Amino acid sequence: MKATANKPKRRRCKICREWFHYQDFRTWWCCPEHGARFALQKREADREKKRKDEVQQERRSIKIRKLAVQPLSYFHKQAQTAFNEFIRTRDAGKPCISCDRNTGAKMNAGHYRTVGASKETRYDESDCHLQCEHCNSYLSGNIGEYKPRLIAKIGQAAFDRLMEPHELKKWTREELQELAKHYRQKTRELIKQREAAA
């Protein structure tokens, strides 16, 4: 059987969008004039990409420099915000850990062992639960009512571990950034799981 010749390859010109036959796979224009215009457009696109890359690099550099002068408390605040958001998401829909009511009012992430009194447990999930604004802010945590409900929720053994002495961790900026990232990710995953189950 006689072999058939390959059909000429075609593509659209990048300038006029007309079909043309090409020999070289690098050719994207139908005539020399359009080739020149294509080269100018590509050079301009390359310049624009380089300019954007430089702007992004400068922004990253500025961000890094700004973070470098921030005190450690700034990074604790970022981590605490992400941690508290996770706690509120984890316990969403549940009543206040202290008064056992769900009034629809603002709900906080309330620590049993307060951050001021126990910095060692500020990021311990067993120490922090959904708590109404009234108990958290106006009743100083309403600890007397918090304790029995906390024990019922996490168990006596976990409560005893929580109340044991803990070593105070010396956090670094990088560790706190990673902790904030970790809890933001956990919150996103929890929301996705609930949406999938709904």
KOLMI-791493 format. One record per residue: residue in one letter; x, y, z of N, C-alpha, C in turn. Coordinates in pm, 1 decimal. Layout:
# KOLMI-791493
r, npx, npy, npz, capx, capy, capz, cpx, cpy, cpz
A, X, Y, Z, X, Y, Z, X, Y, Z $
...
//
This chain:
# KOLMI-791493
r, npx, npy, npz, capx, capy, capz, cpx, cpy, cpz
M, 86.2, -119.9, 0.0, 0.0, 0.0, 0.0, 88.5, 123.0, 0.0 $
K, 54.0, 218.1, -81.4, 134.0, 339.3, -94.1, 111.0, 429.4, 28.0 $
A, 221.1, 476.5, 87.0, 208.9, 562.3, 204.7, 156.5, 699.0, 164.6 $
T, 68.1, 750.2, 244.1, 13.9, 883.4, 214.4, 102.8, 989.0, 276.7 $
A, 119.2, 1097.8, 208.6, 201.9, 1207.5, 259.4, 133.3, 1272.9, 378.4 $
N, 214.4, 1318.3, 474.7, 157.8, 1387.7, 590.0, 93.5, 1518.1, 547.2 $
K, -21.0, 1546.5, 608.0, -87.5, 1672.1, 576.7, -6.6, 1788.0, 634.4 $
P, -3.8, 1902.5, 563.0, 66.6, 2019.9, 617.0, 4.8, 2060.0, 751.6 $
K, 89.1, 2097.7, 844.2, 41.5, 2135.5, 977.9, -10.9, 2278.4, 974.5 $
R, -121.5, 2299.1, 1047.9, -182.8, 2431.8, 1049.7, -199.8, 2481.5, 1193.8 $
R, -200.0, 2611.8, 1205.2, -233.9, 2674.8, 1332.4, -280.7, 2817.8, 1304.1 $
R, -337.4, 2880.2, 1405.0, -385.0, 3017.0, 1387.5, -273.9, 3117.4, 1417.5 $
C, -267.7, 3219.3, 1339.0, -172.6, 3327.7, 1361.2, -208.2, 3399.9, 1490.4 $
K, -108.0, 3428.0, 1572.7, -131.1, 3495.1, 1700.5, -173.1, 3640.9, 1682.6 $
I, -150.6, 3696.1, 1563.7, -183.1, 3835.7, 1539.6, -320.4, 3851.5, 1474.7 $
C, -340.1, 3786.5, 1359.4, -466.6, 3805.1, 1286.3, -566.8, 3693.0, 1309.1 $
R, -525.5, 3584.5, 1375.1, -609.4, 3468.7, 1405.5, -651.9, 3389.1, 1282.2 $
E, -586.7, 3414.6, 1167.7, -614.2, 3336.7, 1046.2, -530.9, 3208.3, 1049.5 $
W, -586.0, 3102.1, 986.2, -512.5, 2975.5, 978.9, -398.6, 2989.3, 877.2 $
F, -284.3, 2923.9, 908.6, -172.9, 2921.1, 813.1, -97.1, 2789.4, 831.0 $
H, -23.0, 2751.5, 724.5, 61.5, 2631.3, 730.2, 200.2, 2672.0, 779.1 $
Y, 255.8, 2589.4, 865.4, 388.5, 2622.4, 917.9, 482.3, 2503.5, 904.1 $
Q, 611.3, 2536.2, 896.1, 716.6, 2435.8, 888.7, 785.5, 2419.5, 1025.2 $
D, 812.0, 2531.9, 1088.9, 882.4, 2533.4, 1217.4, 779.7, 2544.5, 1329.9 $
F, 786.1, 2453.4, 1428.5, 686.9, 2452.3, 1536.3, 693.7, 2578.8, 1622.4 $
R, 805.0, 2656.7, 1611.9, 818.0, 2780.8, 1688.8, 752.3, 2900.4, 1620.2 $
T, 700.9, 2880.5, 1499.6, 640.7, 2990.6, 1423.7, 494.1, 3006.7, 1459.4 $
W, 459.0, 3126.7, 1506.0, 321.6, 3155.5, 1547.1, 260.8, 3270.9, 1468.1 $
W, 317.4, 3303.8, 1352.1, 268.5, 3413.6, 1270.8, 261.6, 3370.4, 1124.4 $
C, 172.1, 3435.0, 1051.2, 146.9, 3392.2, 912.9, 233.6, 3465.0, 810.7 $
C, 294.9, 3577.0, 849.3, 377.7, 3653.6, 756.0, 483.7, 3729.8, 834.7 $
P, 588.6, 3777.9, 766.3, 696.5, 3849.0, 837.7, 647.5, 3970.3, 917.6 $
E, 551.1, 4043.5, 862.5, 499.6, 4161.1, 933.8, 437.7, 4121.9, 1066.7 $
H, 357.7, 4013.0, 1063.7, 295.6, 3966.6, 1187.3, 399.7, 3904.2, 1280.6 $
G, 506.1, 3848.5, 1222.5, 614.6, 3796.4, 1304.5, 681.8, 3906.6, 1383.8 $
A, 700.1, 4022.1, 1319.6, 761.7, 4135.9, 1388.9, 670.8, 4186.6, 1500.4 $
R, 541.1, 4195.0, 1469.5, 446.1, 4240.3, 1571.5, 439.3, 4141.9, 1688.4 $
F, 443.4, 4011.8, 1655.8, 441.1, 3908.3, 1759.8, 564.2, 3921.6, 1850.4 $
A, 681.3, 3946.9, 1790.6, 805.2, 3961.7, 1868.3, 797.0, 4082.3, 1961.9 $
L, 739.5, 4193.6, 1912.0, 725.0, 4313.1, 1995.7, 629.5, 4287.1, 2112.4 $
Q, 518.0, 4218.5, 2081.6, 421.0, 4187.3, 2187.3, 481.9, 4096.4, 2293.8 $
K, 559.6, 3997.1, 2246.6, 622.0, 3904.0, 2340.9, 724.4, 3976.4, 2428.5 $
R, 801.7, 4065.8, 2367.4, 901.3, 4140.1, 2444.4, 832.9, 4226.5, 2550.1 $
E, 721.0, 4290.2, 2511.8, 646.9, 4373.4, 2606.4, 586.6, 4288.1, 2717.9 $
A, 534.1, 4169.7, 2681.7, 477.9, 4079.5, 2782.1, 586.3, 4031.7, 2878.7 $
D, 705.7, 4003.0, 2825.8, 816.8, 3960.3, 2911.1, 857.8, 4071.9, 3006.7 $
R, 859.1, 4195.3, 2956.2, 893.6, 4309.9, 3041.8, 790.5, 4327.3, 3152.4 $
E, 661.6, 4313.6, 3116.8, 555.0, 4329.7, 3214.5, 562.7, 4220.3, 3321.4 $
K, 591.9, 4097.3, 3278.7, 605.8, 3987.0, 3374.4, 723.0, 4012.3, 3468.1 $
K, 834.0, 4059.9, 3413.5, 951.4, 4088.8, 3495.6, 920.5, 4200.0, 3595.5 $
R, 846.5, 4302.3, 3549.6, 810.4, 4413.0, 3637.5, 721.1, 4364.0, 3753.0 $
K, 622.9, 4278.8, 3720.0, 534.6, 4225.3, 3823.0, 610.4, 4137.9, 3922.6 $
D, 702.8, 4058.0, 3869.9, 784.5, 3973.1, 3958.0, 866.5, 4058.1, 4054.1 $
E, 921.3, 4169.5, 4003.0, 1002.2, 4258.7, 4087.0, 916.2, 4324.9, 4194.1 $
V, 794.1, 4364.5, 4157.3, 702.3, 4426.2, 4253.4, 665.0, 4325.7, 4362.4 $
Q, 635.5, 4201.5, 4322.9, 600.8, 4097.9, 4420.3, 718.5, 4069.1, 4513.2 $
Q, 838.3, 4064.1, 4456.3, 957.9, 4038.7, 4536.7, 980.1, 4151.4, 4636.9 $
E, 956.5, 4275.2, 4592.7, 972.5, 4390.5, 4681.8, 869.5, 4386.5, 4794.6 $
R, 745.9, 4347.9, 4760.3, 641.7, 4336.9, 4863.6, 677.1, 4230.6, 4966.3 $
R, 727.7, 4116.1, 4917.5, 768.8, 4008.9, 5009.6, 881.7, 4057.0, 5100.4 $
S, 975.2, 4130.7, 5041.2, 1088.6, 4181.1, 5117.1, 1043.3, 4279.1, 5225.4 $
I, 949.3, 4367.6, 5189.2, 896.5, 4464.0, 5285.4, 823.3, 4391.7, 5398.5 $
K, 742.5, 4289.5, 5361.2, 669.0, 4213.3, 5461.4, 764.2, 4145.3, 5559.0 $
I, 870.9, 4087.2, 5506.1, 969.6, 4019.5, 5591.2, 1036.0, 4118.9, 5685.1 $
R, 1070.6, 4238.4, 5631.1, 1135.7, 4341.5, 5713.6, 1042.1, 4391.0, 5823.4 $
K, 912.3, 4406.0, 5789.8, 815.4, 4450.4, 5889.3, 799.2, 4347.1, 6000.0 $
L, 792.1, 4219.2, 5961.7, 777.8, 4113.0, 6061.6, 899.9, 4104.7, 6152.5 $
A, 1016.6, 4134.3, 6095.6, 1140.8, 4123.2, 6171.5, 1146.1, 4220.5, 6289.2 $
V, 1075.8, 4333.2, 6278.8, 1080.4, 4432.4, 6387.0, 960.8, 4420.5, 6482.4 $
Q, 868.7, 4327.3, 6453.6, 753.5, 4309.2, 6541.8, 795.9, 4237.1, 6669.9 $
P, 738.0, 4276.3, 6784.4, 770.0, 4205.7, 6909.7, 706.3, 4066.5, 6910.0 $
L, 751.3, 3982.4, 7001.2, 698.4, 3846.0, 7011.4, 547.9, 3847.3, 7041.9 $
S, 502.6, 3948.9, 7112.8, 360.5, 3958.3, 7147.9, 272.5, 3968.0, 7023.0 $
Y, 324.6, 4028.0, 6917.8, 249.7, 4037.6, 6791.3, 220.1, 3898.1, 6736.8 $
F, 318.9, 3809.7, 6741.5, 302.6, 3673.9, 6689.0, 214.3, 3589.2, 6781.1 $
H, 222.2, 3614.3, 6913.2, 130.4, 3547.1, 7006.0, -13.4, 3587.8, 6975.6 $
K, -33.2, 3714.0, 6944.8, -168.5, 3762.4, 6914.0, -222.8, 3695.4, 6788.7 $
Q, -138.4, 3681.2, 6686.6, -180.1, 3614.5, 6563.6, -215.8, 3467.9, 6590.3 $
A, -131.1, 3400.4, 6668.2, -155.5, 3259.1, 6699.9, -281.4, 3243.8, 6785.7 $
Q, -297.9, 3334.2, 6883.9, -414.9, 3326.0, 6972.4, -543.8, 3349.5, 6895.0 $
T, -541.1, 3442.4, 6800.9, -659.1, 3469.7, 6718.4, -699.0, 3346.3, 6637.9 $
A, -600.0, 3281.3, 6576.8, -627.5, 3160.3, 6497.6, -675.8, 3046.6, 6586.9 $
F, -615.3, 3032.0, 6704.7, -654.1, 2928.0, 6800.0, -797.7, 2950.3, 6847.5 $
N, -830.1, 3073.0, 6885.4, -964.7, 3104.1, 6934.9, -1070.8, 3081.2, 6827.2 $
E, -1037.1, 3114.7, 6703.0, -1131.6, 3092.8, 6593.4, -1158.1, 2943.5, 6574.7 $
F, -1053.7, 2862.3, 6590.5, -1072.1, 2717.2, 6583.0, -1165.4, 2668.5, 6693.9 $
I, -1144.1, 2717.0, 6816.8, -1227.6, 2675.0, 6929.9, -1373.9, 2712.2, 6904.6 $
R, -1398.1, 2834.1, 6856.3, -1535.7, 2876.0, 6828.6, -1597.7, 2791.8, 6718.0 $
T, -1517.4, 2755.1, 6619.5, -1566.8, 2670.5, 6509.8, -1591.5, 2528.2, 6559.2 $
R, -1499.4, 2475.1, 6638.5, -1512.5, 2338.5, 6692.4, -1639.3, 2325.0, 6775.7 $
D, -1668.3, 2425.3, 6858.2, -1780.3, 2417.0, 6952.1, -1906.4, 2488.4, 6901.5 $
A, -1906.6, 2528.5, 6776.5, -2020.0, 2604.7, 6722.3, -2152.2, 2531.0, 6743.9 $
G, -2253.3, 2604.8, 6791.0, -2385.1, 2546.0, 6814.1, -2403.1, 2488.7, 6952.7 $
K, -2293.6, 2472.3, 7025.5, -2302.5, 2418.0, 7161.5, -2330.4, 2531.5, 7260.0 $
P, -2383.8, 2498.2, 7379.3, -2409.8, 2603.2, 7478.8, -2280.8, 2648.0, 7547.7 $
C, -2290.9, 2754.1, 7622.3, -2178.4, 2806.7, 7700.1, -2129.7, 2700.2, 7797.9 $
I, -1999.0, 2683.3, 7807.4, -1939.5, 2583.2, 7895.2, -1968.4, 2613.0, 8042.7 $
S, -1995.4, 2740.3, 8076.6, -2017.4, 2776.3, 8216.5, -2164.3, 2777.4, 8256.1 $
C, -2248.1, 2847.5, 8178.2, -2389.4, 2861.2, 8218.3, -2481.4, 2765.7, 8143.4 $
D, -2425.8, 2691.7, 8046.4, -2502.3, 2590.6, 7972.6, -2620.3, 2651.4, 7896.3 $
R, -2606.4, 2779.4, 7860.3, -2711.9, 2844.7, 7782.6, -2659.3, 2881.0, 7644.1 $
N, -2750.1, 2887.2, 7548.8, -2717.1, 2931.4, 7413.9, -2818.4, 3038.6, 7376.0 $
T, -2787.0, 3160.9, 7415.9, -2881.9, 3271.3, 7398.8, -2874.2, 3334.7, 7260.6 $
G, -2775.2, 3296.9, 7183.2, -2755.8, 3360.2, 7053.1, -2668.8, 3483.9, 7061.3 $
A, -2626.8, 3518.5, 7183.4, -2537.5, 3633.1, 7201.0, -2396.0, 3595.8, 7157.4 $
K, -2308.0, 3692.5, 7160.3, -2169.7, 3669.9, 7119.6, -2106.5, 3559.4, 7203.8 $
M, -2037.5, 3467.5, 7135.3, -1970.3, 3358.2, 7205.1, -1818.9, 3373.0, 7189.0 $
N, -1747.0, 3348.1, 7297.3, -1601.3, 3361.4, 7298.5, -1534.6, 3225.4, 7316.2 $
A, -1404.5, 3225.3, 7297.9, -1323.2, 3108.8, 7331.8, -1269.1, 3135.3, 7472.0 $
G, -1328.4, 3068.3, 7571.9, -1292.9, 3096.0, 7710.7, -1201.3, 2990.9, 7770.6 $
H, -1090.0, 3035.1, 7826.4, -995.8, 2944.6, 7892.2, -1040.4, 2917.3, 8036.1 $
Y, -1025.9, 2792.3, 8079.3, -1048.4, 2761.2, 8221.3, -931.0, 2816.0, 8302.2 $
R, -809.9, 2778.6, 8260.5, -690.4, 2838.9, 8319.6, -655.6, 2958.9, 8232.1 $
T, -672.8, 3077.9, 8282.8, -659.8, 3197.4, 8200.9, -517.9, 3212.9, 8146.5 $
V, -508.2, 3284.0, 8035.6, -377.5, 3306.4, 7973.1, -285.1, 3381.0, 8067.6 $
G, -341.2, 3477.0, 8142.8, -258.9, 3553.2, 8236.0, -203.6, 3467.6, 8349.1 $
A, -285.2, 3372.4, 8396.8, -243.2, 3288.0, 8509.2, -165.5, 3165.3, 8464.5 $
S, -188.6, 3119.8, 8341.7, -124.0, 2996.8, 8294.5, -88.8, 3009.5, 8146.6 $
K, 21.2, 3078.2, 8121.7, 66.6, 3095.3, 7982.3, 102.0, 2960.8, 7918.2 $
E, 132.3, 2860.0, 8004.5, 171.8, 2728.9, 7953.2, 57.9, 2657.6, 7880.4 $
T, -66.6, 2690.2, 7915.3, -179.1, 2617.2, 7857.1, -263.8, 2704.2, 7763.7 $
R, -209.9, 2816.1, 7721.6, -290.2, 2908.5, 7639.7, -331.0, 2848.1, 7505.6 $
Y, -250.4, 2751.7, 7454.0, -283.7, 2686.9, 7327.2, -323.5, 2540.0, 7346.6 $
D, -369.4, 2506.9, 7466.3, -414.1, 2370.4, 7497.7, -564.2, 2362.3, 7467.7 $
E, -602.7, 2278.3, 7374.1, -743.0, 2269.8, 7332.1, -835.2, 2221.6, 7443.1 $
S, -782.5, 2145.6, 7538.8, -866.7, 2097.5, 7648.6, -894.0, 2207.9, 7750.5 $
D, -819.3, 2317.3, 7743.8, -832.8, 2428.2, 7838.4, -924.5, 2538.5, 7786.1 $
C, -970.8, 2526.3, 7662.5, -1044.4, 2636.2, 7601.1, -1172.1, 2583.9, 7534.5 $
H, -1284.4, 2649.2, 7567.0, -1413.7, 2602.7, 7517.7, -1505.7, 2722.1, 7492.3 $
L, -1612.6, 2696.5, 7419.6, -1707.0, 2802.4, 7385.4, -1772.3, 2856.5, 7512.4 $
Q, -1772.1, 2989.6, 7522.8, -1824.0, 3053.4, 7643.5, -1892.9, 3184.0, 7604.5 $
C, -2006.6, 3210.1, 7665.4, -2079.6, 3332.2, 7630.4, -2004.5, 3455.5, 7680.4 $
E, -2033.4, 3566.7, 7616.7, -1967.8, 3693.4, 7650.9, -1991.3, 3730.1, 7798.1 $
H, -2109.9, 3704.4, 7847.2, -2142.5, 3740.5, 7986.0, -2053.0, 3665.3, 8084.6 $
C, -2044.9, 3533.9, 8069.6, -1961.5, 3454.3, 8161.1, -1813.7, 3486.9, 8143.0 $
N, -1771.8, 3500.7, 8017.6, -1629.7, 3520.8, 7988.8, -1580.7, 3657.4, 8033.9 $
S, -1654.3, 3761.6, 8001.9, -1606.1, 3898.1, 8026.2, -1655.6, 3958.3, 8156.6 $
Y, -1780.8, 3930.6, 8193.9, -1839.4, 3998.1, 8308.8, -1837.2, 3915.3, 8437.1 $
L, -1821.1, 3783.8, 8422.4, -1812.9, 3697.5, 8540.9, -1673.9, 3633.9, 8554.3 $
S, -1576.0, 3693.1, 8487.6, -1436.8, 3645.0, 8493.3, -1424.3, 3496.2, 8464.0 $
G, -1503.7, 3449.0, 8367.4, -1497.9, 3310.0, 8326.6, -1599.8, 3221.7, 8397.2 $
N, -1663.7, 3274.8, 8502.7, -1763.8, 3196.2, 8577.4, -1706.1, 3057.6, 8611.4 $
I, -1587.6, 3059.2, 8671.8, -1508.4, 2937.8, 8693.6, -1580.5, 2833.1, 8777.8 $
G, -1657.9, 2877.8, 8876.9, -1728.4, 2782.5, 8962.6, -1823.0, 2692.2, 8884.1 $
E, -1887.2, 2748.2, 8781.6, -1977.7, 2669.8, 8697.2, -1901.9, 2600.9, 8583.6 $
Y, -1788.7, 2659.0, 8544.7, -1706.4, 2605.1, 8435.1, -1650.7, 2467.6, 8472.7 $
K, -1597.5, 2456.5, 8596.2, -1524.9, 2335.5, 8636.3, -1604.7, 2206.4, 8621.9 $
P, -1725.0, 2194.6, 8681.2, -1795.3, 2065.4, 8669.7, -1832.0, 2030.1, 8526.2 $
R, -1866.5, 2130.6, 8445.3, -1902.7, 2102.6, 8305.8, -1779.2, 2067.8, 8223.3 $
L, -1665.7, 2127.1, 8258.1, -1540.6, 2093.4, 8189.5, -1502.1, 1948.4, 8219.2 $
I, -1511.3, 1907.0, 8344.8, -1479.2, 1768.6, 8382.4, -1572.4, 1672.1, 8311.1 $
A, -1702.0, 1708.6, 8304.1, -1798.2, 1622.0, 8234.9, -1765.2, 1611.0, 8086.3 $
K, -1709.1, 1716.5, 8030.3, -1680.2, 1718.8, 7886.4, -1551.9, 1644.2, 7852.2 $
I, -1443.6, 1670.4, 7926.6, -1313.9, 1612.7, 7888.2, -1273.8, 1494.0, 7975.5 $
G, -1341.5, 1472.6, 8087.1, -1308.6, 1361.4, 8177.1, -1214.9, 1405.7, 8288.4 $
Q, -1220.9, 1334.0, 8400.6, -1141.1, 1370.2, 8517.7, -991.7, 1358.6, 8490.3 $
A, -951.7, 1253.3, 8418.2, -807.5, 1233.4, 8392.1, -750.4, 1348.9, 8310.3 $
A, -823.3, 1390.7, 8207.1, -776.5, 1502.2, 8123.9, -774.8, 1631.8, 8204.7 $
F, -873.3, 1648.7, 8292.7, -877.7, 1768.2, 8377.8, -757.7, 1769.5, 8472.9 $
D, -727.1, 1653.8, 8530.8, -612.3, 1645.5, 8621.5, -482.3, 1678.7, 8548.0 $
R, -469.5, 1629.0, 8423.7, -349.7, 1660.5, 8344.7, -341.6, 1810.6, 8317.2 $
L, -457.2, 1870.3, 8288.9, -461.2, 2014.3, 8261.9, -415.4, 2094.5, 8383.1 $
M, -449.7, 2048.7, 8502.0, -418.4, 2123.4, 8623.7, -277.1, 2096.7, 8676.5 $
E, -209.9, 1997.7, 8619.2, -71.5, 1969.9, 8660.3, 19.7, 2086.3, 8620.6 $
P, 135.7, 2097.0, 8685.9, 232.7, 2198.4, 8642.2, 280.2, 2167.2, 8499.7 $
H, 293.5, 2270.9, 8418.3, 341.0, 2256.1, 8281.2, 466.0, 2341.1, 8262.2 $
E, 554.8, 2290.2, 8180.0, 675.3, 2366.7, 8149.7, 638.9, 2481.9, 8056.0 $
L, 689.5, 2600.3, 8087.7, 662.0, 2717.4, 8004.6, 747.0, 2711.1, 7877.5 $
K, 682.0, 2704.3, 7765.4, 753.5, 2694.9, 7637.8, 802.1, 2831.8, 7595.0 $
K, 924.4, 2837.5, 7548.8, 981.1, 2960.7, 7493.7, 954.6, 2961.3, 7343.8 $
W, 848.5, 3028.0, 7303.3, 809.6, 3029.3, 7163.1, 898.7, 3121.9, 7081.6 $
T, 923.8, 3082.0, 6959.4, 993.7, 3169.3, 6865.2, 890.5, 3229.5, 6769.7 $
R, 929.7, 3332.6, 6699.0, 840.4, 3393.7, 6599.9, 796.6, 3290.6, 6495.6 $
E, 892.6, 3211.7, 6449.7, 863.5, 3112.5, 6346.1, 765.7, 3006.5, 6395.9 $
E, 782.9, 2962.4, 6519.6, 692.7, 2861.2, 6576.7, 550.9, 2915.8, 6591.0 $
L, 538.5, 3039.9, 6632.0, 407.0, 3100.3, 6646.8, 339.4, 3121.9, 6511.8 $
Q, 419.4, 3156.0, 6411.6, 363.7, 3169.0, 6276.7, 311.2, 3034.2, 6227.5 $
E, 387.9, 2928.6, 6254.2, 345.9, 2793.7, 6215.4, 222.0, 2750.8, 6293.5 $
L, 214.4, 2788.0, 6421.1, 98.6, 2753.0, 6503.1, -27.3, 2821.3, 6449.9 $
A, -14.5, 2949.1, 6415.3, -128.5, 3022.1, 6358.8, -172.6, 2957.5, 6227.8 $
K, -76.1, 2921.9, 6144.9, -106.3, 2856.2, 6017.3, -175.5, 2722.4, 6040.9 $
H, -127.4, 2646.6, 6140.2, -184.4, 2515.7, 6174.5, -331.8, 2528.8, 6213.3 $
Y, -363.6, 2626.3, 6298.8, -502.4, 2639.5, 6344.4, -593.2, 2699.4, 6237.6 $
R, -540.3, 2782.9, 6151.9, -621.9, 2831.3, 6039.6, -658.5, 2715.5, 5948.2 $
Q, -561.8, 2624.3, 5926.3, -586.4, 2506.9, 5842.7, -688.4, 2413.5, 5908.2 $
K, -675.2, 2390.9, 6039.4, -769.9, 2304.2, 6110.7, -912.1, 2361.0, 6102.9 $
T, -923.3, 2493.1, 6113.5, -1054.2, 2557.3, 6105.1, -1115.4, 2537.6, 5967.4 $
R, -1034.2, 2557.6, 5862.2, -1083.6, 2539.4, 5724.8, -1129.2, 2395.8, 5701.9 $
E, -1050.8, 2299.1, 5749.9, -1085.2, 2158.2, 5731.8, -1214.6, 2122.6, 5805.1 $
L, -1232.3, 2177.1, 5924.5, -1353.2, 2151.0, 6002.2, -1476.6, 2206.7, 5932.3 $
I, -1463.4, 2326.4, 5876.2, -1575.2, 2387.9, 5802.7, -1609.2, 2305.2, 5679.8 $
K, -1507.3, 2257.8, 5607.6, -1530.0, 2175.7, 5488.6, -1601.0, 2044.3, 5524.4 $
Q, -1558.1, 1981.7, 5634.3, -1619.9, 1856.6, 5678.0, -1768.6, 1877.0, 5708.5 $
R, -1801.0, 1987.1, 5774.3, -1940.6, 2014.8, 5809.7, -2023.4, 2045.9, 5685.5 $
E, -1964.8, 2118.4, 5592.2, -2036.3, 2149.6, 5468.3, -2063.5, 2022.9, 5387.7 $
A, -1965.2, 1930.5, 5388.1, -1981.7, 1804.6, 5313.4, -2088.1, 1715.5, 5378.5 $
A, -2097.2, 1723.9, 5512.1, -2193.0, 1640.2, 5583.2, -2335.4, 1697.2, 5578.2 $
A, -2344.7, 1827.8, 5548.9, -2477.2, 1893.6, 5548.0, -2559.6, 1852.0, 5428.0 $
//
